[in-house]
Amino acid sequence: MFYLFPFGRVATADGVIIYGAGEVGQSFVRQLNVLNLFPTIYMADKKFTSPQTIENIRYVPAEEVASLPNYPIVVASVKFGGEISQSLVSQGVSQDRIVTIDSSYALEESQVEPHSYNWNEYYNNAEGHNEVHFHTYLEPLMNKYHFDFSNVLDFACGKGRIAELLSTFSGSLTCVDTNDEAIAYCSERFSNKDNVVCKVSEPESIPVDSGSMSFIYSWDAMVHFDYRSIDYILTEFSRVLKSGGQAVIHHSNAKGHSSFEADKNWRKNPHWRSEFNAQDMAHICQKSGFIIEEQLVIDWGVKSLDCISVIKKR
Ligand SMILES: C[S@@+](CC[C@H](N)C(=O)[O-])C[C@H]1O[C@@H](n2cnc3c(N)ncnc32)[C@H](O)[C@@H]1O
């Protein structure tokens, strides 16, 4: 949650007092630090037992507010603004100095869909890690299942770092991604490979013929997809795969995690993993006509954060 400082309702002064050092107060301080509107910032809270200055903020115990300079006081609480305001007035603070906020100042941080996010920084950084990802995770599964590589789909291929490796032994490899710049890059990257085709994809539809693929893989992309997107895209996987075709899907296992509570907004979770897990994948597969062949829970910076599901179309 983001709490907007009540700019416009706070009088111009040499300083400001923020009453409350919780999430709301911290959010205010971050905004004031960027804008530099008040040379002096006090932050008062019951939890402070003695005055202390850290960087540009003077932290003071709540009961000392009445003795501070005559600056405007912004109450950093949506729920208790009324009570705090009353209590300040009863301590002799003038009502006109007090500014409270209501719930219209509490804003949800925006939820960006993975297909609209700007992945440029990722593309630049991830390139060097393709071999280690391939040899650690994908190759052992390939050796175990002997997938049919005659017609392969790289779903959400990015700039093609994994496709670079798969292209050497795939009969035909189709790379799809919603990012047109990434696909333009792939087209150039694989321009000397007759077996590779690159296509811009729609978020919920894959531009290949029904039943045309023998194998699909998706690496480090569906880890950010929520339940609804995976449910949708697996219907597409089922459409484009031939009967008996297989897929290796790298996805999130963050939901119900033992060390943190996954947020619905994937950008707020460790490694930006979505609120999804191996059981969700098993459920979707069962209702979309896939057999789960294996689910490999793996660590990704955090223990058991991800899962690789090997699935087969009935
Ligand atoms: C983190 S990057 C991973 C790229 C690549 N798989 C790799 O390992 O380098 C995620 C990619 O997923 C793509 N993407 C997100 N949603 C998509 C969707 N619904 N269909 C196709 N591509 C999608 C993004 O454009 C981005 O290129």
The ligand as an SDF file (V2000), in Angstrom:
LIG
                    3D

 27 29  0  0  0  0  0  0  0  0999 V2000
   11.7460  -13.0450  -17.2650 C   0  0  0  0  0  0  0  0  0  0  0  0
   11.5650  -13.0490  -18.9780 S   0  0  0  0  0  0  0  0  0  0  0  0
   12.1480  -14.6800  -19.4010 C   0  0  0  0  0  0  0  0  0  0  0  0
   12.5400  -14.8040  -20.8480 C   0  0  0  0  0  0  0  0  0  0  0  0
   13.1650  -16.1410  -21.2350 C   0  0  0  0  0  0  0  0  0  0  0  0
   12.2870  -17.2640  -21.0320 N   0  0  0  0  0  0  0  0  0  0  0  0
   14.4760  -16.3500  -20.5230 C   0  0  0  0  0  0  0  0  0  0  0  0
   14.5970  -17.2810  -19.7080 O   0  0  0  0  0  0  0  0  0  0  0  0
   15.4010  -15.5690  -20.7800 O   0  0  0  0  0  0  0  0  0  0  0  0
    9.8170  -13.2090  -19.1210 C   0  0  0  0  0  0  0  0  0  0  0  0
    9.2970  -13.1360  -20.5410 C   0  0  0  0  0  0  0  0  0  0  0  0
    7.9290  -13.5370  -20.5670 O   0  0  0  0  0  0  0  0  0  0  0  0
    7.3040  -12.7860  -21.5950 C   0  0  0  0  0  0  0  0  0  0  0  0
    5.8500  -12.9080  -21.3910 N   0  0  0  0  0  0  0  0  0  0  0  0
    5.1510  -12.4740  -20.3210 C   0  0  0  0  0  0  0  0  0  0  0  0
    3.8560  -12.8130  -20.4610 N   0  0  0  0  0  0  0  0  0  0  0  0
    3.7500  -13.4840  -21.6250 C   0  0  0  0  0  0  0  0  0  0  0  0
    2.6650  -14.1130  -22.3110 C   0  0  0  0  0  0  0  0  0  0  0  0
    1.4420  -14.1300  -21.8160 N   0  0  0  0  0  0  0  0  0  0  0  0
    2.9120  -14.7400  -23.4950 N   0  0  0  0  0  0  0  0  0  0  0  0
    4.1570  -14.7380  -23.9970 C   0  0  0  0  0  0  0  0  0  0  0  0
    5.2270  -14.1500  -23.4110 N   0  0  0  0  0  0  0  0  0  0  0  0
    5.0180  -13.5430  -22.2410 C   0  0  0  0  0  0  0  0  0  0  0  0
    7.8750  -11.3980  -21.4170 C   0  0  0  0  0  0  0  0  0  0  0  0
    7.6940  -10.5750  -22.5340 O   0  0  0  0  0  0  0  0  0  0  0  0
    9.3470  -11.7410  -21.1450 C   0  0  0  0  0  0  0  0  0  0  0  0
   10.0810  -11.7780  -22.3390 O   0  0  0  0  0  0  0  0  0  0  0  0
  1  2  1  0
  2  3  1  0
  2 10  1  0
  3  4  1  0
  4  5  1  0
  5  6  1  0
  5  7  1  0
  7  8  2  0
  7  9  1  0
 10 11  1  0
 11 12  1  0
 11 26  1  0
 12 13  1  0
 13 14  1  0
 13 24  1  0
 14 15  1  0
 14 23  1  0
 15 16  2  0
 16 17  1  0
 17 18  1  0
 17 23  2  0
 18 19  1  0
 18 20  2  0
 20 21  1  0
 21 22  2  0
 22 23  1  0
 24 25  1  0
 24 26  1  0
 26 27  1  0
M  CHG  2   2   1   9  -1
M  END
$$$$
